Amino acid sequence: NAHNFPLDLASVEAPSIKG
Protein backbone atom coordinates (compact mmCIF):
# COMPACT_ATOMS: atom_id res chain seq x y z
CA ASN A 1 0.00 0.00 0.00
CA ALA A 2 1.55 3.28 -1.09
CA HIS A 3 0.00 5.24 1.76
CA ASN A 4 1.37 2.69 4.22
CA PHE A 5 4.58 1.92 2.36
CA PRO A 6 6.83 2.21 5.47
CA LEU A 7 4.65 -0.39 7.16
CA ASP A 8 4.60 -2.53 4.02
CA LEU A 9 8.39 -2.50 3.88
CA ALA A 10 8.48 -3.49 7.54
CA SER A 11 5.96 -6.25 6.88
CA VAL A 12 8.36 -7.72 4.34
CA GLU A 13 10.90 -8.24 7.10
CA ALA A 14 8.39 -8.77 9.94
CA PRO A 15 4.99 -9.95 8.63
CA SER A 16 3.80 -10.12 12.25
CA ILE A 17 3.56 -6.31 12.16
CA LYS A 18 0.54 -6.67 9.89
CA GLY A 19 -0.74 -9.66 11.81
DSSP file (Angstrom, degrees, kcal/mol; ACC not computed):
  #  RESIDUE AA STRUCTURE BP1 BP2  ACC     N-H-->O    O-->H-N    N-H-->O    O-->H-N    TCO  KAPPA ALPHA  PHI   PSI    X-CA   Y-CA   Z-CA
    1    1 A N    >         0   0    0      0, 0.0     3,-0.7     0, 0.0     7,-0.3   0.000 360.0 360.0 360.0 123.0    0.0    0.0    0.0
    2    2 A A  G >   +     0   0    0      1,-0.3     3,-1.4     2,-0.2     6,-0.0   0.894 360.0  51.6 -60.8 -41.0    1.5    3.3   -1.1
    3    3 A H  G 3  S+     0   0    0      1,-0.3    -1,-0.3     2,-0.1     0, 0.0   0.727 121.3  34.3 -71.3 -18.6    0.0    5.2    1.8
    4    4 A N  G X> S+     0   0    0     -3,-0.7     4,-2.5     1,-0.1     3,-0.9   0.003  78.6 133.0-118.9  27.5    1.4    2.7    4.2
    5    5 A F  H <>  +     0   0    0     -3,-1.4     4,-2.8     1,-0.3     5,-0.2   0.822  69.1  55.3 -55.0 -37.3    4.6    1.9    2.4
    6    6 A P  H 3> S+     0   0    0      0, 0.0     4,-1.7     0, 0.0    -1,-0.3   0.908 112.6  44.2 -60.9 -38.1    6.8    2.2    5.5
    7    7 A L  H <> S+     0   0    0     -3,-0.9     4,-2.6     2,-0.2    -2,-0.2   0.888 111.6  53.3 -71.9 -38.3    4.7   -0.4    7.2
    8    8 A D  H  X S+     0   0    0     -4,-2.5     4,-1.3    -7,-0.3    -1,-0.2   0.917 108.6  49.4 -61.9 -43.2    4.6   -2.5    4.0
    9    9 A L  H  X S+     0   0    0     -4,-2.8     4,-0.9     1,-0.2     3,-0.3   0.907 112.2  48.4 -62.4 -40.0    8.4   -2.5    3.9
   10   10 A A  H >X S+     0   0    0     -4,-1.7     4,-3.3     1,-0.2     3,-0.6   0.883 105.8  58.1 -66.5 -37.2    8.5   -3.5    7.5
   11   11 A S  H 3< S+     0   0    0     -4,-2.6    -1,-0.2     1,-0.3    -2,-0.2   0.795  97.8  61.7 -64.2 -27.0    6.0   -6.3    6.9
   12   12 A V  H 3< S+     0   0    0     -4,-1.3    -1,-0.3    -3,-0.3    -2,-0.2   0.876 116.4  30.4 -66.0 -35.5    8.4   -7.7    4.3
   13   13 A E  H << S+     0   0    0     -4,-0.9    -2,-0.2    -3,-0.6    -1,-0.2   0.788 138.9  23.0 -91.6 -30.9   10.9   -8.2    7.1
   14   14 A A    ><  +     0   0    0     -4,-3.3     3,-2.5    -5,-0.1     4,-0.4  -0.671  62.0 178.4-137.7  80.6    8.4   -8.8    9.9
   15   15 A P  G >> S+     0   0    0      0, 0.0     3,-1.4     0, 0.0     4,-0.7   0.749  76.8  76.0 -55.0 -24.8    5.0   -9.9    8.6
   16   16 A S  G 34 S+     0   0    0      1,-0.3     3,-0.3     3,-0.2    -5,-0.1   0.758  80.1  71.4 -60.4 -23.4    3.8  -10.1   12.3
   17   17 A I  G <4 S+     0   0    0     -3,-2.5    -1,-0.3     1,-0.3    -6,-0.1   0.883 104.7  38.7 -60.6 -37.2    3.6   -6.3   12.2
   18   18 A K  T <4        0   0    0     -3,-1.4    -1,-0.3    -4,-0.4    -2,-0.2   0.565 360.0 360.0 -88.3  -8.5    0.5   -6.7    9.9
   19   19 A G     <        0   0    0     -4,-0.7    -3,-0.2    -3,-0.3    -2,-0.1   0.429 360.0 360.0 101.7 360.0   -0.7   -9.7   11.8
